[in-house]
Amino acid sequence: MKKNVLALITLAALAGTSSLALAQASDGVLTVATIGEPPTLDVMQTPTDIVLTIDQHIFETLYTYDAQWKSVPLLAADMPTLSEDGLTYRIPLREGVKFHDGSDFDAKDVTASLKRWMAINSKSKQVAEIVDSLTEDGDHAVVIKLKSRYAPLLATLSQASVILPSEKIADTLTEFVGTGPYALKERKPDQYIQLVRFEDYTSPEGEVSNYAGKREAIAKEIRFVPVPDANTRVEGLISGQFDYADSLPVSAYERVEQSDSAKPVIFKDAGWASMNMNMKEGLLVKKELRQAVQAALNPNDMMLAAFSDDRFFSVDASIFPESSFWHTEAGVERYGEGDPEAAAKLLEAGGYDGTPLRLMTSRQYEFHYKIGEVAKAYLEAAGFKVDLQVVDWATLTTRRADPKEWDIFITHSNFPGDPTTINTITDTYPGWYVSEQKAKAVAAYMDATTDDAKKAAWEGIQTVIYHDAPLYKVGNFNAVSGLANGVDGYEPTYWPHFWNVSPKK
């Protein structure tokens, strides 16, 4: 049974807080300039980067991602116990964890929260289809029974499936109460979101590794300030208005570096750029022509045009970067310097008749446009006629839903915690990649229950992707942000986080 301990929070915090935490705790404030105002703080409803960045300080999930993007315990006490048939997961829960309202975290909160998550979150609906039951096993464990094996389960439980107090759950959240190191104090839309240190926070154990391990709420307060204009974020960082500025243009790197008030921060392998091909209608229905696109292109030249300096990108044929558990060279074909002769042979084999290839890109992401310009030159050198269509991003996302309108569109993505959540693997994602080979490879992955089995199955999926050629991976890009001098302990992550970070003195 839950107990209201609001009156005892201060005493409990003093009694339960380590001497290290007390020594590190600061009265300082961290002011963080974000790319804009989040549409909501309900991350189950809208799991966009800006919402995930802010919410991860307030809410926690059962599992989270370590440095290899493997799922490890957060609110869970350990990895799950699996039944022999791989269909039943028993997840033990940490004890002694409290919510910001002073109530105790228990199994009832988990089942209520996950049921809401499966009902409203877009990516969890696939999970909901294969969950047979979700039950409590006492106060400190939950049991998930599946209808069929589902290898990405822990990865999907590591993002957006935040745990709320069961009493606060509603279709529309009015209170944002979590177990995280910071609690929401005030939100003034288009001005700031104010978080304050949760004095009764109970940290997970272990070495810090990406989002995993020890969490210390060192700063007394974090203020997230929406600053949509990138140049304004740069100027505010240099002037001392902000302690951290997110998503800076690479062109600002030297300006920040040469200032005496801040330093640039590079987050390696923040995401990857890709050229997605239409397999439903048009020229690229023919596999030989898709493979001709692969053979024709030079990824290094495209990424250099897009990012100007190799500090900001890397070229790697593996769909996942070297830092990831999922990195593999399995199945890599037609990726390298660009081979117009090989591409020309594939064009001939595919019966190419000179119809223009419609390559769609946007200048709202300038690096998309620059990739498109170089791609056009290489494709034309191989024998394609190319119609480079430059549109705004909203038009591109609308037009790509119609298979009659395009042949290739350029986009970018982050690296997900589980490879089967890559957009292109979904049959209905624009490009409509449907093949018997892919279905068999994905089924083998879904059936895997160990990391080794999952890795082997992913190698099979990547091999099929290179053979079927639904997309062309251009390369990995790094993200640039800025940090004020005197701020200590910040480690770059995809969704920037500010526990374990000391403000300026």
C-alpha positions in Angstrom: 0.0 0.0 0.0 1.2 3.4 -0.8 2.0 5.9 2.0 2.0 9.6 1.7 5.3 10.8 3.1 5.4 14.4 1.9 6.0 15.6 5.5 9.0 13.3 5.8 10.7 14.0 2.5 13.4 16.3 3.9 14.4 14.0 6.8 14.3 11.0 4.5 16.5 12.7 2.0 19.1 13.6 4.6 19.1 10.1 6.0 19.2 8.3 2.7 21.5 10.5 0.6 25.1 9.5 0.3 27.9 11.7 1.6 29.1 11.9 -2.0 25.7 13.3 -3.1 25.7 15.8 -0.3 29.2 16.9 -1.1 28.4 17.4 -4.7 24.9 19.0 -4.4 24.9 22.6 -5.7 22.7 25.6 -5.3 23.5 26.4 -8.9 21.1 26.5 -11.9 21.8 25.1 -15.4 20.1 27.0 -18.2 19.7 24.9 -21.3 18.8 26.4 -24.7 16.7 23.9 -26.7 15.6 24.0 -30.3 12.1 25.0 -29.4 9.0 24.6 -27.3 7.9 21.0 -26.7 4.4 20.3 -27.9 3.7 18.4 -24.6 5.4 16.8 -21.7 3.4 13.6 -22.3 6.2 11.5 -23.9 3.9 8.6 -24.4 1.8 10.7 -26.7 4.6 12.5 -28.5 8.1 10.8 -28.2 10.0 13.4 -30.2 13.6 14.3 -29.4 12.7 17.6 -27.6 10.2 15.9 -25.4 12.5 12.9 -24.6 15.3 15.3 -23.8 13.3 17.1 -21.1 11.2 14.2 -19.8 14.1 11.9 -19.1 14.9 14.1 -16.1 11.4 13.8 -14.7 10.4 10.3 -15.6 12.1 6.9 -15.8 11.5 3.6 -17.6 12.1 0.0 -16.6 15.2 -0.2 -18.8 17.5 2.3 -20.4 20.3 2.3 -23.0 24.0 1.9 -22.1 26.9 3.0 -24.2 26.4 0.2 -26.8 22.6 1.0 -26.9 21.9 -2.3 -25.2 18.9 -2.2 -22.7 20.0 -2.4 -19.0 17.9 -2.0 -15.8 16.8 1.5 -14.6 13.6 1.0 -12.6 13.9 -2.7 -13.0 16.1 -4.4 -10.4 17.6 -6.8 -12.9 17.3 -8.2 -16.4 14.1 -10.2 -16.9 13.8 -13.9 -16.3 12.5 -15.6 -19.5 10.5 -18.8 -19.7 11.9 -21.7 -21.8 9.6 -20.9 -24.7 10.7 -17.2 -24.7 7.1 -16.0 -24.1 7.0 -15.0 -20.5 9.1 -12.2 -19.0 9.3 -11.8 -15.2 10.7 -8.3 -14.4 11.9 -7.6 -10.8 11.4 -4.0 -9.6 13.7 -1.9 -7.5 12.5 -1.3 -4.0 12.7 2.0 -2.0 12.0 4.2 -5.1 9.6 7.1 -4.6 7.6 9.3 -6.9 7.8 13.1 -6.7 4.5 13.2 -4.8 6.1 11.1 -2.0 4.3 7.8 -2.9 6.1 4.5 -3.3 6.9 3.0 -6.7 5.4 -0.5 -7.1 4.1 -3.1 -9.5 0.7 -1.5 -9.8 2.3 1.7 -11.2 4.1 -0.4 -13.8 1.1 -2.3 -15.1 -1.1 0.8 -15.2 1.6 2.9 -17.0 2.4 0.2 -19.5 -1.2 -0.3 -20.3 -1.6 3.4 -21.0 1.6 3.3 -23.1 0.4 0.4 -25.2 -2.9 2.2 -25.8 -1.6 5.5 -27.0 2.0 5.3 -28.1 2.6 4.8 -31.9 5.5 2.4 -31.6 4.0 0.4 -28.7 0.9 -0.6 -30.6 2.9 -3.4 -32.2 3.9 -4.6 -28.7 0.2 -4.4 -27.7 -0.7 -6.8 -30.5 1.6 -9.6 -29.2 1.1 -9.1 -25.4 -1.2 -11.8 -24.0 -1.2 -10.5 -20.4 0.4 -8.0 -18.1 0.1 -8.7 -14.4 1.7 -7.9 -11.0 3.6 -10.5 -9.1 3.5 -9.1 -5.7 4.5 -5.4 -5.1 8.0 -5.7 -6.7 7.7 -7.7 -9.9 5.6 -7.7 -13.1 5.0 -10.5 -15.6 4.5 -10.0 -19.3 3.2 -12.9 -21.3 3.5 -12.8 -25.1 1.5 -14.5 -27.8 4.7 -14.9 -29.8 8.4 -14.1 -29.3 9.3 -10.5 -29.7 13.0 -9.8 -29.5 12.7 -5.9 -29.4 10.6 -6.0 -26.2 13.3 -4.6 -23.8 14.4 -1.9 -26.4 10.8 -0.7 -26.6 10.6 -0.6 -22.8 13.7 1.6 -22.8 12.1 4.7 -24.4 8.8 6.6 -23.8 7.3 3.8 -21.7 7.7 6.0 -18.6 6.3 4.9 -15.3 3.7 7.2 -13.6 1.9 6.8 -10.3 -1.2 4.7 -11.0 -3.3 7.3 -9.2 -2.2 10.0 -11.6 -2.9 8.1 -14.9 -5.5 9.6 -17.2 -6.2 9.9 -20.9 -4.9 13.4 -20.7 -2.2 14.0 -18.1 -2.7 17.0 -15.9 0.1 16.2 -13.4 3.6 15.2 -14.6 4.9 13.1 -11.7 7.8 10.7 -12.1 10.7 9.0 -10.2 13.5 10.9 -11.9 16.2 13.0 -10.4 14.3 16.3 -11.1 10.7 17.2 -10.6 8.6 19.6 -12.7 8.1 22.9 -10.8 6.7 25.3 -13.5 6.1 25.5 -17.2 5.6 28.8 -18.9 5.1 28.0 -22.6 7.6 29.7 -24.9 9.5 31.0 -21.9 10.9 28.1 -19.9 10.4 24.7 -18.2 11.7 24.7 -14.7 12.8 21.5 -13.0 14.1 21.3 -9.4 16.2 18.6 -7.7 14.1 15.8 -6.2 15.7 15.5 -2.8 14.3 12.0 -2.2 15.7 10.6 -5.4 17.0 7.0 -5.3 19.6 6.4 -8.0 20.4 3.1 -9.7 23.8 1.7 -9.1 26.7 1.1 -11.5 29.2 2.9 -13.6 27.9 5.7 -15.8 27.4 4.5 -19.3 25.3 6.6 -21.7 21.9 6.7 -19.8 22.7 3.9 -17.5 24.4 3.9 -14.0 24.6 6.3 -11.2 22.5 9.5 -11.4 23.2 12.5 -9.2 21.0 15.6 -9.2 23.8 18.0 -8.6 22.3 21.2 -9.9 19.5 22.6 -7.8 17.6 23.6 -10.8 17.5 23.1 -14.6 15.7 25.5 -16.9 15.0 24.5 -20.4 14.5 27.6 -22.5 13.1 27.3 -26.1 15.3 29.1 -28.6 14.2 28.1 -32.1 16.8 30.2 -34.0 20.2 28.5 -34.0 22.2 31.7 -34.2 20.4 33.0 -31.2 21.4 29.9 -29.3 25.1 30.5 -30.3 25.0 34.1 -29.3 23.3 33.3 -26.0 25.9 30.7 -25.2 28.8 33.0 -25.9 27.3 35.9 -23.9 26.8 33.7 -20.9 23.0 33.6 -21.0 23.0 29.8 -21.5 25.0 27.1 -19.9 24.3 24.6 -22.8 23.0 25.2 -26.3 21.7 22.3 -28.3 21.9 21.6 -32.0 24.3 24.2 -33.3 25.2 24.6 -36.9 28.6 23.2 -37.8 29.5 26.6 -39.1 29.4 27.9 -35.5 32.1 25.5 -34.3 35.0 27.9 -34.7 33.1 30.9 -33.3 32.3 29.0 -30.1 35.8 27.5 -29.9 37.4 30.9 -30.2 35.3 32.5 -27.5 36.6 32.7 -24.0 33.2 31.8 -22.4 32.3 28.4 -24.0 33.5 25.4 -25.9 31.9 23.4 -28.7 30.9 19.8 -28.0 30.8 17.1 -30.6 28.5 14.1 -30.1 29.8 11.4 -32.4 27.4 9.3 -34.6 24.3 11.3 -33.7 22.5 9.9 -36.7 22.8 8.8 -40.3 21.7 10.2 -43.6 20.0 8.0 -46.2 18.5 8.0 -49.7 15.2 6.0 -49.6 14.0 4.4 -52.8 10.4 3.8 -54.0 9.9 0.1 -54.4 6.1 0.4 -55.1 5.9 2.4 -58.3 8.2 4.0 -60.9 11.7 3.4 -62.1 13.1 1.8 -59.0 10.6 -1.1 -58.8 13.4 -2.9 -60.6 16.0 -4.2 -58.3 18.8 -3.8 -60.8 18.1 -0.1 -61.0 18.2 0.3 -57.2 21.5 -1.5 -57.2 22.7 0.8 -59.9 22.0 3.7 -57.6 24.1 2.0 -54.9 27.0 1.4 -57.3 27.0 4.9 -58.7 27.3 6.9 -55.5 30.3 8.2 -53.6 29.4 8.5 -49.9 32.5 10.4 -48.8 32.0 13.2 -51.4 28.3 13.5 -50.5 29.1 13.8 -46.7 32.0 16.2 -47.3 29.7 18.4 -49.3 27.1 18.2 -46.6 29.3 18.8 -43.6 32.4 20.5 -44.9 34.9 18.9 -42.5 35.5 15.2 -41.5 35.3 16.2 -37.9 31.5 16.3 -38.4 30.9 13.0 -40.2 32.2 9.5 -40.9 31.6 7.1 -43.8 30.8 3.5 -42.8 28.9 0.9 -44.8 27.5 -0.7 -41.7 24.0 0.7 -41.0 25.0 1.0 -37.3 28.2 2.8 -36.2 31.3 1.2 -34.7 30.3 2.2 -31.2 27.1 0.2 -31.4 26.5 -3.4 -30.4 24.8 -3.8 -33.8 27.8 -2.8 -36.0 28.6 -5.4 -38.6 30.0 -5.4 -42.2 27.8 -8.4 -43.0 26.4 -8.3 -46.5 27.9 -5.0 -47.5 27.8 -4.5 -51.3 28.1 -1.6 -53.8 29.4 0.9 -51.2 32.5 2.9 -51.6 34.1 5.3 -54.2 31.3 5.2 -56.8 31.7 2.9 -59.8 30.0 4.3 -62.9 30.9 1.3 -65.0 29.3 -1.2 -62.6 26.3 1.1 -62.4 26.0 1.3 -66.2 26.0 -2.5 -66.4 23.2 -2.6 -63.9 21.3 0.0 -65.8 21.5 -2.1 -68.9 20.5 -5.2 -67.1 17.5 -3.4 -65.6 16.4 -2.1 -69.1 16.8 1.6 -68.2 15.0 3.7 -70.9 16.2 7.2 -70.0 13.2 8.2 -67.9 14.2 10.9 -65.4 14.9 9.7 -61.9 13.0 12.0 -59.5 15.3 12.8 -56.6 13.4 14.7 -53.8 15.2 16.8 -51.1 14.7 19.8 -49.0 16.7 22.9 -48.1 15.2 23.2 -44.6 17.9 20.5 -43.8 20.7 22.1 -45.8 22.8 18.9 -45.6 20.0 17.0 -47.3 20.1 19.4 -50.2 23.9 19.2 -50.5 23.8 15.4 -50.5 21.2 15.6 -53.3 23.4 17.9 -55.4 26.4 15.6 -55.3 24.2 12.5 -55.7 22.7 14.0 -58.9 26.2 14.4 -60.4 27.2 10.9 -59.7 24.0 9.4 -60.9 24.2 11.3 -64.1 27.8 10.2 -64.6 26.5 6.6 -64.4 23.9 7.2 -67.1 20.8 8.2 -65.2 18.8 11.3 -66.1 18.0 13.0 -62.9 15.2 15.4 -61.9 16.3 17.0 -58.6 13.2 18.3 -56.9 13.9 20.7 -54.1 10.8 21.3 -51.9 10.1 22.4 -48.3 10.2 19.6 -45.7 6.4 19.7 -45.1 5.8 19.2 -48.9 8.4 16.4 -49.0 6.8 14.5 -46.1 3.4 14.9 -47.7 4.6 13.9 -51.2 6.6 10.9 -50.1 3.3 9.3 -49.0 2.2 9.1 -52.7 4.2 6.4 -54.6 3.4 8.2 -57.9 5.3 11.3 -56.9 8.9 10.3 -56.4 11.7 7.8 -56.9 14.2 8.7 -54.1 13.9 11.0 -51.1 16.7 12.1 -48.7 16.2 12.0 -45.0 18.1 11.3 -41.7 17.5 9.3 -38.6 19.1 8.5 -35.2 20.4 5.1 -34.4 17.6 3.2 -32.6 18.2 0.9 -29.7 16.8 -2.0 -31.6 17.5 -2.6 -35.4 13.9 -3.7 -36.2 12.7 -0.2 -35.3 14.5 1.3 -38.3 11.8 3.0 -40.4 12.7 1.2 -43.6 12.1 -2.2 -42.1 8.4 -1.3 -41.6 6.4 -2.4 -44.7 4.3 0.7 -44.7 7.1 3.3 -44.4 7.4 5.4 -47.6 9.4 3.3 -50.0 7.2 0.3 -49.2 10.0 -2.2 -48.7 8.2 -5.6 -48.9 10.1 -8.7 -49.8 10.0 -12.4 -48.9 13.7 -12.3 -48.0 13.2 -9.4 -45.6 10.2 -11.1 -43.9 12.2 -14.2 -43.3 15.2 -12.3 -41.9 13.0 -10.2 -39.6 11.1 -13.3 -38.4 14.4 -14.9 -37.4 15.3 -11.8 -35.4 11.9 -11.7 -33.7 12.4 -15.3 -32.6 15.8 -14.6 -31.0 16.0 -14.5 -27.2 19.8 -13.9 -26.6 22.1 -11.1 -27.6 24.2 -13.4 -29.7 21.1 -14.7 -31.5 19.9 -11.2 -32.1 23.2 -10.1 -33.5 23.4 -13.0 -35.9 19.8 -12.3 -37.0 20.6 -8.6 -37.5 23.5 -9.6 -39.8 21.0 -11.5 -41.9 18.7 -8.4 -42.1 21.5 -6.1 -43.1 22.6 -8.6 -45.8 19.1 -8.6 -47.2 18.9 -4.8 -47.1 22.0 -4.5 -49.2 20.8 -7.1 -51.7 17.2 -5.7 -52.0 18.5 -2.1 -52.0 15.5 -0.3 -50.4 17.8 2.5 -49.3 21.3 3.9 -49.7 23.1 4.7 -46.5 25.1 7.9 -47.1 27.0 8.2 -43.8 27.1 9.0 -40.1 27.0 12.6 -38.9 28.1 14.1 -35.6 26.1 16.7 -33.7 27.5 20.0 -32.5 26.4 21.7 -29.3 28.0 24.2 -26.9 28.8 24.2 -23.2 29.7 27.1 -21.0 33.2 27.2 -19.4 33.0 26.1 -15.7 30.2 23.6 -16.2 31.6 20.2 -15.2 30.6 16.6 -15.7 28.7 16.9 -19.0 29.0 13.8 -21.2 27.4 14.1 -24.7 24.5 11.8 -25.4 21.9 11.7 -28.2 19.2 13.2 -25.9 21.3 15.6 -23.8 20.9 15.0 -20.0 22.1 17.0 -17.1 22.2 14.8 -14.0 25.8 14.3 -12.9 26.5 17.8 -14.2 27.8 20.6 -11.9 26.9 24.2 -12.7 29.3 27.1 -12.9 30.6 28.2 -9.5 
